[in-house]
Amino acid sequence: AYTLRVVRGDAAPRITSTPNVTSRAGDFYQYGVNAVDDDGDAIEYYLGPNTSASLPASVELNPVTGVLAGTTDVAATYTIEIIAIDSTDRMDTQTFTLVVD
């Protein structure tokens, strides 16, 4: 007799939130990134390498809460890449364009 054992693989986190893609120069911008992990692994958030280098320094992503926030003080178009990574190094990314006028 044989016993078949099925082991589920580790699931990557999934970003489920949708960003606000517009802001006005001088306004406070905030986007709460939400990601879920079906395995319940802890998730941390980072700005990815495709994020515009010119993104104002005041706009920061909290790695624990996933809140991207700060004053968008210059009218410009910014590419923002969010990475959600779990404790087993599995990840999801979300890239969007933030237009500040």
N, CA, C and O atoms as a GROMACS GRO file, in nm:
protein
  404
    1ALA      N    1   0.085  -0.117   0.000
    1ALA     CA    2   0.000   0.000   0.000
    1ALA      C    3   0.089   0.124   0.000
    1ALA      O    4   0.197   0.126   0.059
    2TYR      N    5   0.042   0.225  -0.067
    2TYR     CA    6   0.114   0.351  -0.076
    2TYR      C    7   0.032   0.462  -0.012
    2TYR      O    8  -0.091   0.459  -0.014
    3THR      N    9   0.101   0.559   0.043
    3THR     CA   10   0.036   0.676   0.097
    3THR      C   11   0.085   0.797   0.018
    3THR      O   12   0.206   0.820   0.008
    4LEU      N   13  -0.008   0.872  -0.035
    4LEU     CA   14   0.026   0.993  -0.110
    4LEU      C   15   0.009   1.111  -0.018
    4LEU      O   16  -0.099   1.134   0.037
    5ARG      N   17   0.116   1.185  -0.002
    5ARG     CA   18   0.113   1.302   0.084
    5ARG      C   19   0.124   1.425  -0.004
    5ARG      O   20   0.221   1.439  -0.079
    6VAL      N   21   0.027   1.515   0.004
    6VAL     CA   22   0.028   1.638  -0.076
    6VAL      C   23   0.067   1.752   0.016
    6VAL      O   24   0.005   1.774   0.120
    7VAL      N   25   0.170   1.825  -0.023
    7VAL     CA   26   0.217   1.938   0.055
    7VAL      C   27   0.194   2.064  -0.026
    7VAL      O   28   0.240   2.077  -0.139
    8ARG      N   29   0.124   2.155   0.033
    8ARG     CA   30   0.096   2.282  -0.035
    8ARG      C   31   0.221   2.369  -0.030
    8ARG      O   32   0.286   2.380   0.074
    9GLY      N   33   0.254   2.431  -0.143
    9GLY     CA   34   0.369   2.520  -0.148
    9GLY      C   35   0.340   2.650  -0.076
    9GLY      O   36   0.225   2.681  -0.044
   10ASP      N   37   0.444   2.724  -0.052
   10ASP     CA   38   0.431   2.852   0.015
   10ASP      C   39   0.372   2.954  -0.082
   10ASP      O   40   0.421   2.970  -0.194
   11ALA      N   41   0.269   3.022  -0.040
   11ALA     CA   42   0.204   3.122  -0.126
   11ALA      C   43   0.273   3.257  -0.110
   11ALA      O   44   0.313   3.296  -0.001
   12ALA      N   45   0.285   3.326  -0.222
   12ALA     CA   46   0.340   3.462  -0.220
   12ALA      C   47   0.231   3.559  -0.174
   12ALA      O   48   0.112   3.532  -0.193
   13PRO      N   49   0.270   3.671  -0.115
   13PRO     CA   50   0.169   3.772  -0.080
   13PRO      C   51   0.109   3.831  -0.208
   13PRO      O   52   0.171   3.827  -0.314
   14ARG      N   53  -0.011   3.886  -0.195
   14ARG     CA   54  -0.078   3.952  -0.308
   14ARG      C   55  -0.119   4.092  -0.265
   14ARG      O   56  -0.187   4.109  -0.164
   15ILE      N   57  -0.076   4.191  -0.342
   15ILE     CA   58  -0.120   4.328  -0.316
   15ILE      C   59  -0.261   4.343  -0.370
   15ILE      O   60  -0.287   4.318  -0.488
   16THR      N   61  -0.353   4.384  -0.282
   16THR     CA   62  -0.495   4.390  -0.319
   16THR      C   63  -0.550   4.532  -0.325
   16THR      O   64  -0.665   4.551  -0.365
   17SER      N   65  -0.472   4.630  -0.287
   17SER     CA   66  -0.520   4.767  -0.283
   17SER      C   67  -0.491   4.839  -0.414
   17SER      O   68  -0.407   4.797  -0.494
   18THR      N   69  -0.564   4.949  -0.434
   18THR     CA   70  -0.549   5.031  -0.554
   18THR      C   71  -0.506   5.171  -0.512
   18THR      O   72  -0.572   5.234  -0.428
   19PRO      N   73  -0.396   5.221  -0.568
   19PRO     CA   74  -0.345   5.352  -0.525
   19PRO      C   75  -0.423   5.469  -0.584
   19PRO      O   76  -0.483   5.458  -0.691
   20ASN      N   77  -0.422   5.580  -0.513
   20ASN     CA   78  -0.466   5.707  -0.568
   20ASN      C   79  -0.350   5.755  -0.654
   20ASN      O   80  -0.237   5.763  -0.605
   21VAL      N   81  -0.374   5.786  -0.781
   21VAL     CA   82  -0.264   5.815  -0.872
   21VAL      C   83  -0.248   5.964  -0.904
   21VAL      O   84  -0.174   6.000  -0.996
   22THR      N   85  -0.318   6.049  -0.831
   22THR     CA   86  -0.303   6.193  -0.853
   22THR      C   87  -0.286   6.266  -0.719
   22THR      O   88  -0.334   6.222  -0.615
   23SER      N   89  -0.215   6.377  -0.727
   23SER     CA   90  -0.196   6.463  -0.610
   23SER      C   91  -0.166   6.603  -0.662
   23SER      O   92  -0.136   6.622  -0.780
   24ARG      N   93  -0.173   6.700  -0.574
   24ARG     CA   94  -0.139   6.838  -0.611
   24ARG      C   95  -0.010   6.877  -0.540
   24ARG      O   96   0.014   6.836  -0.426
   25ALA      N   97   0.071   6.956  -0.607
   25ALA     CA   98   0.196   7.002  -0.548
   25ALA      C   99   0.168   7.072  -0.416
   25ALA      O  100   0.080   7.158  -0.407
   26GLY      N  101   0.242   7.034  -0.314
   26GLY     CA  102   0.225   7.091  -0.181
   26GLY      C  103   0.127   7.017  -0.093
   26GLY      O  104   0.119   7.044   0.027
   27ASP      N  105   0.051   6.922  -0.151
   27ASP     CA  106  -0.046   6.846  -0.073
   27ASP      C  107   0.018   6.724  -0.009
   27ASP      O  108   0.121   6.674  -0.055
   28PHE      N  109  -0.045   6.677   0.097
   28PHE     CA  110  -0.002   6.554   0.163
   28PHE      C  111  -0.063   6.437   0.087
   28PHE      O  112  -0.184   6.434   0.064
   29TYR      N  113   0.019   6.342   0.048
   29TYR     CA  114  -0.026   6.222  -0.025
   29TYR      C  115  -0.016   6.103   0.068
   29TYR      O  116   0.079   6.090   0.146
   30GLN      N  117  -0.117   6.015   0.060
   30GLN     CA  118  -0.112   5.893   0.141
   30GLN      C  119  -0.178   5.778   0.067
   30GLN      O  120  -0.287   5.793   0.010
   31TYR      N  121  -0.112   5.665   0.068
   31TYR     CA  122  -0.166   5.542   0.010
   31TYR      C  123  -0.134   5.427   0.104
   31TYR      O  124  -0.017   5.397   0.129
   32GLY      N  125  -0.236   5.363   0.156
   32GLY     CA  126  -0.218   5.247   0.243
   32GLY      C  127  -0.216   5.120   0.160
   32GLY      O  128  -0.321   5.072   0.118
   33VAL      N  129  -0.098   5.066   0.138
   33VAL     CA  130  -0.084   4.943   0.061
   33VAL      C  131  -0.136   4.827   0.145
   33VAL      O  132  -0.103   4.813   0.262
   34ASN      N  133  -0.220   4.744   0.083
   34ASN     CA  134  -0.272   4.628   0.153
   34ASN      C  135  -0.231   4.503   0.076
   34ASN      O  136  -0.255   4.491  -0.044
   35ALA      N  137  -0.169   4.411   0.147
   35ALA     CA  138  -0.132   4.283   0.087
   35ALA      C  139  -0.179   4.171   0.180
   35ALA      O  140  -0.183   4.188   0.302
   36VAL      N  141  -0.214   4.059   0.121
   36VAL     CA  142  -0.255   3.942   0.198
   36VAL      C  143  -0.164   3.826   0.164
   36VAL      O  144  -0.114   3.815   0.052
   37ASP      N  145  -0.143   3.740   0.260
   37ASP     CA  146  -0.063   3.620   0.240
   37ASP      C  147  -0.146   3.503   0.291
   37ASP      O  148  -0.177   3.495   0.410
   38ASP      N  149  -0.181   3.413   0.201
   38ASP     CA  150  -0.269   3.302   0.236
   38ASP      C  151  -0.211   3.210   0.342
   38ASP      O  152  -0.285   3.136   0.408
   39ASP      N  153  -0.079   3.214   0.360
   39ASP     CA  154  -0.014   3.132   0.462
   39ASP      C  155  -0.006   3.203   0.596
   39ASP      O  156   0.034   3.144   0.696
   40GLY      N  157  -0.043   3.331   0.598
   40GLY     CA  158  -0.035   3.408   0.721
   40GLY      C  159   0.106   3.458   0.753
   40GLY      O  160   0.132   3.502   0.865
   41ASP      N  161   0.197   3.449   0.654
   41ASP     CA  162   0.333   3.498   0.677
   41ASP      C  163   0.332   3.649   0.698
   41ASP      O  164   0.248   3.720   0.641
   42ALA      N  165   0.424   3.698   0.779
   42ALA     CA  166   0.440   3.842   0.799
   42ALA      C  167   0.483   3.906   0.667
   42ALA      O  168   0.558   3.846   0.589
   43ILE      N  169   0.435   4.027   0.642
   43ILE     CA  170   0.466   4.097   0.517
   43ILE      C  171   0.535   4.228   0.550
   43ILE      O  172   0.494   4.300   0.642
   44GLU      N  173   0.640   4.260   0.475
   44GLU     CA  174   0.706   4.390   0.484
   44GLU      C  175   0.697   4.456   0.348
   44GLU      O  176   0.683   4.389   0.246
   45TYR      N  177   0.705   4.589   0.346
   45TYR     CA  178   0.686   4.668   0.225
   45TYR      C  179   0.810   4.752   0.197
   45TYR      O  180   0.870   4.809   0.288
   46TYR      N  181   0.846   4.759   0.068
   46TYR     CA  182   0.962   4.837   0.028
   46TYR      C  183   0.934   4.907  -0.104
   46TYR      O  184   0.850   4.863  -0.182
   47LEU      N  185   1.006   5.018  -0.128
   47LEU     CA  186   1.004   5.080  -0.259
   47LEU      C  187   1.101   5.003  -0.347
   47LEU      O  188   1.215   4.977  -0.307
   48GLY      N  189   1.056   4.967  -0.467
   48GLY     CA  190   1.139   4.889  -0.557
   48GLY      C  191   1.235   4.974  -0.638
   48GLY      O  192   1.228   5.097  -0.636
   49PRO      N  193   1.325   4.908  -0.710
   49PRO     CA  194   1.428   4.978  -0.787
   49PRO      C  195   1.373   5.059  -0.905
   49PRO      O  196   1.443   5.144  -0.958
   50ASN      N  197   1.251   5.033  -0.945
   50ASN     CA  198   1.191   5.109  -1.055
   50ASN      C  199   1.123   5.237  -1.010
   50ASN      O  200   1.065   5.309  -1.091
   51THR      N  201   1.130   5.267  -0.880
   51THR     CA  202   1.074   5.392  -0.827
   51THR      C  203   1.159   5.509  -0.874
   51THR      O  204   1.282   5.502  -0.870
   52SER      N  205   1.093   5.616  -0.917
   52SER     CA  206   1.164   5.734  -0.964
   52SER      C  207   1.260   5.786  -0.858
   52SER      O  208   1.223   5.804  -0.742
   53ALA      N  209   1.383   5.810  -0.901
   53ALA     CA  210   1.484   5.864  -0.809
   53ALA      C  211   1.446   6.004  -0.764
   53ALA      O  212   1.493   6.051  -0.660
   54SER      N  213   1.362   6.072  -0.843
   54SER     CA  214   1.323   6.209  -0.810
   54SER      C  215   1.203   6.217  -0.716
   54SER      O  216   1.157   6.327  -0.684
   55LEU      N  217   1.151   6.102  -0.670
   55LEU     CA  218   1.040   6.104  -0.575
   55LEU      C  219   1.082   6.186  -0.454
   55LEU      O  220   1.190   6.162  -0.398
   56PRO      N  221   1.000   6.284  -0.412
   56PRO     CA  222   1.040   6.368  -0.298
   56PRO      C  223   1.080   6.284  -0.177
   56PRO      O  224   1.015   6.185  -0.144
   57ALA      N  225   1.188   6.326  -0.112
   57ALA     CA  226   1.240   6.254   0.004
   57ALA      C  227   1.138   6.246   0.116
   57ALA      O  228   1.144   6.156   0.200
   58SER      N  229   1.044   6.340   0.118
   58SER     CA  230   0.943   6.341   0.224
   58SER      C  231   0.838   6.230   0.205
   58SER      O  232   0.764   6.199   0.298
   59VAL      N  233   0.832   6.172   0.087
   59VAL     CA  234   0.737   6.063   0.061
   59VAL      C  235   0.808   5.932   0.094
   59VAL      O  236   0.900   5.890   0.023
   60GLU      N  237   0.764   5.868   0.202
   60GLU     CA  238   0.828   5.747   0.250
   60GLU      C  239   0.728   5.634   0.266
   60GLU      O  240   0.609   5.657   0.289
   61LEU      N  241   0.778   5.512   0.253
   61LEU     CA  242   0.696   5.392   0.271
   61LEU      C  243   0.734   5.327   0.403
   61LEU      O  244   0.850   5.291   0.424
   62ASN      N  245   0.636   5.313   0.493
   62ASN     CA  246   0.660   5.246   0.620
   62ASN      C  247   0.666   5.095   0.593
   62ASN      O  248   0.568   5.039   0.543
   63PRO      N  249   0.778   5.029   0.624
   63PRO     CA  250   0.792   4.887   0.589
   63PRO      C  251   0.700   4.794   0.669
   63PRO      O  252   0.677   4.681   0.627
   64VAL      N  253   0.649   4.840   0.780
   64VAL     CA  254   0.563   4.756   0.864
   64VAL      C  255   0.416   4.777   0.832
   64VAL      O  256   0.341   4.680   0.816
   65THR      N  257   0.374   4.903   0.822
   65THR     CA  258   0.232   4.932   0.799
   65THR      C  259   0.194   4.935   0.652
   65THR      O  260   0.077   4.919   0.618
   66GLY      N  261   0.292   4.956   0.564
   66GLY     CA  262   0.262   4.965   0.421
   66GLY      C  263   0.204   5.098   0.380
   66GLY      O  264   0.149   5.110   0.271
   67VAL      N  265   0.215   5.199   0.465
   67VAL     CA  266   0.162   5.331   0.430
   67VAL      C  267   0.270   5.413   0.361
   67VAL      O  268   0.378   5.437   0.416
   68LEU      N  269   0.239   5.455   0.238
   68LEU     CA  270   0.324   5.545   0.162
   68LEU      C  271   0.267   5.684   0.184
   68LEU      O  272   0.151   5.709   0.152
   69ALA      N  273   0.347   5.775   0.238
   69ALA     CA  274   0.293   5.906   0.272
   69ALA      C  275   0.401   6.012   0.271
   69ALA      O  276   0.519   5.985   0.295
   70GLY      N  277   0.357   6.135   0.243
   70GLY     CA  278   0.446   6.250   0.248
   70GLY      C  279   0.392   6.362   0.161
   70GLY      O  280   0.290   6.346   0.094
   71THR      N  281   0.460   6.474   0.164
   71THR     CA  282   0.418   6.591   0.087
   71THR      C  283   0.479   6.584  -0.053
   71THR      O  284   0.600   6.573  -0.070
   72THR      N  285   0.392   6.592  -0.151
   72THR     CA  286   0.437   6.593  -0.291
   72THR      C  287   0.458   6.738  -0.329
   72THR      O  288   0.367   6.804  -0.381
   73ASP      N  289   0.578   6.788  -0.303
   73ASP     CA  290   0.604   6.932  -0.314
   73ASP      C  291   0.640   6.982  -0.454
   73ASP      O  292   0.647   7.103  -0.475
   74VAL      N  293   0.663   6.893  -0.548
   74VAL     CA  294   0.701   6.934  -0.683
   74VAL      C  295   0.606   6.871  -0.785
   74VAL      O  296   0.580   6.751  -0.782
   75ALA      N  297   0.555   6.955  -0.876
   75ALA     CA  298   0.469   6.903  -0.983
   75ALA      C  299   0.556   6.820  -1.077
   75ALA      O  300   0.652   6.870  -1.135
   76ALA      N  301   0.521   6.693  -1.092
   76ALA     CA  302   0.597   6.601  -1.176
   76ALA      C  303   0.520   6.470  -1.188
   76ALA      O  304   0.415   6.452  -1.125
   77THR      N  305   0.572   6.381  -1.268
   77THR     CA  306   0.517   6.246  -1.280
   77THR      C  307   0.620   6.149  -1.225
   77THR      O  308   0.737   6.152  -1.264
   78TYR      N  309   0.577   6.063  -1.134
   78TYR     CA  310   0.667   5.971  -1.066
   78TYR      C  311   0.622   5.828  -1.088
   78TYR      O  312   0.503   5.797  -1.080
   79THR      N  313   0.717   5.741  -1.115
   79THR     CA  314   0.690   5.597  -1.116
   79THR      C  315   0.717   5.545  -0.977
   79THR      O  316   0.822   5.573  -0.918
   80ILE      N  317   0.622   5.470  -0.923
   80ILE     CA  318   0.638   5.413  -0.789
   80ILE      C  319   0.619   5.263  -0.799
   80ILE      O  320   0.518   5.214  -0.851
   81GLU      N  321   0.717   5.190  -0.747
   81GLU     CA  322   0.709   5.044  -0.742
   81GLU      C  323   0.709   5.002  -0.596
   81GLU      O  324   0.802   5.030  -0.522
   82ILE      N  325   0.602   4.932  -0.558
   82ILE     CA  326   0.589   4.881  -0.421
   82ILE      C  327   0.618   4.731  -0.425
   82ILE      O  328   0.568   4.659  -0.511
   83ILE      N  329   0.700   4.685  -0.331
   83ILE     CA  330   0.727   4.543  -0.318
   83ILE      C  331   0.674   4.498  -0.182
   83ILE      O  332   0.708   4.555  -0.079
   84ALA      N  333   0.589   4.394  -0.184
   84ALA     CA  334   0.542   4.331  -0.060
   84ALA      C  335   0.612   4.195  -0.054
   84ALA      O  336   0.597   4.113  -0.144
   85ILE      N  337   0.687   4.174   0.053
   85ILE     CA  338   0.766   4.050   0.064
   85ILE      C  339   0.733   3.981   0.197
   85ILE      O  340   0.723   4.046   0.302
   86ASP      N  341   0.717   3.849   0.190
   86ASP     CA  342   0.684   3.777   0.313
   86ASP      C  343   0.810   3.719   0.377
   86ASP      O  344   0.920   3.736   0.326
   87SER      N  345   0.791   3.651   0.488
   87SER     CA  346   0.905   3.601   0.568
   87SER      C  347   0.980   3.487   0.499
   87SER      O  348   1.085   3.444   0.547
   88THR      N  349   0.926   3.436   0.387
   88THR     CA  350   0.996   3.331   0.313
   88THR      C  351   1.052   3.386   0.181
   88THR      O  352   1.087   3.311   0.091
   89ASP      N  353   1.059   3.520   0.173
   89ASP     CA  354   1.115   3.591   0.056
   89ASP      C  355   1.033   3.577  -0.071
   89ASP      O  356   1.085   3.597  -0.181
   90ARG      N  357   0.906   3.543  -0.058
   90ARG     CA  358   0.816   3.544  -0.174
   90ARG      C  359   0.757   3.683  -0.181
   90ARG      O  360   0.736   3.747  -0.078
   91MET      N  361   0.729   3.733  -0.302
   91MET     CA  362   0.688   3.872  -0.313
   91MET      C  363   0.587   3.896  -0.423
   91MET      O  364   0.564   3.813  -0.511
   92ASP      N  365   0.528   4.014  -0.416
   92ASP     CA  366   0.441   4.068  -0.520
   92ASP      C  367   0.483   4.213  -0.538
   92ASP      O  368   0.532   4.277  -0.445
   93THR      N  369   0.465   4.264  -0.658
   93THR     CA  370   0.497   4.403  -0.684
   93THR      C  371   0.377   4.475  -0.744
   93THR      O  372   0.292   4.414  -0.809
   94GLN      N  373   0.373   4.603  -0.721
   94GLN     CA  374   0.271   4.690  -0.780
   94GLN      C  375   0.343   4.815  -0.828
   94GLN      O  376   0.412   4.881  -0.750
   95THR      N  377   0.328   4.846  -0.956
   95THR     CA  378   0.390   4.965  -1.012
   95THR      C  379   0.281   5.057  -1.064
   95THR      O  380   0.189   5.013  -1.133
   96PHE      N  381   0.292   5.185  -1.030
   96PHE     CA  382   0.194   5.283  -1.077
   96PHE      C  383   0.261   5.417  -1.100
   96PHE      O  384   0.373   5.441  -1.054
   97THR      N  385   0.191   5.503  -1.170
   97THR     CA  386   0.240   5.637  -1.198
   97THR      C  387   0.160   5.736  -1.115
   97THR      O  388   0.037   5.740  -1.120
   98LEU      N  389   0.232   5.817  -1.038
   98LEU     CA  390   0.171   5.921  -0.957
   98LEU      C  391   0.191   6.054  -1.030
   98LEU      O  392   0.304   6.096  -1.055
   99VAL      N  393   0.082   6.120  -1.064
   99VAL     CA  394   0.088   6.248  -1.133
   99VAL      C  395   0.059   6.359  -1.032
   99VAL      O  396  -0.048   6.364  -0.973
  100VAL      N  397   0.156   6.446  -1.014
  100VAL     CA  398   0.143   6.559  -0.924
  100VAL      C  399   0.134   6.685  -1.009
  100VAL      O  400   0.227   6.717  -1.084
  101ASP      N  401   0.022   6.758  -0.996
  101ASP     CA  402   0.008   6.881  -1.076
  101ASP      C  403  -0.006   7.002  -0.989
  101ASP      O  404  -0.018   7.114  -1.040
   0.00000   0.00000   0.00000
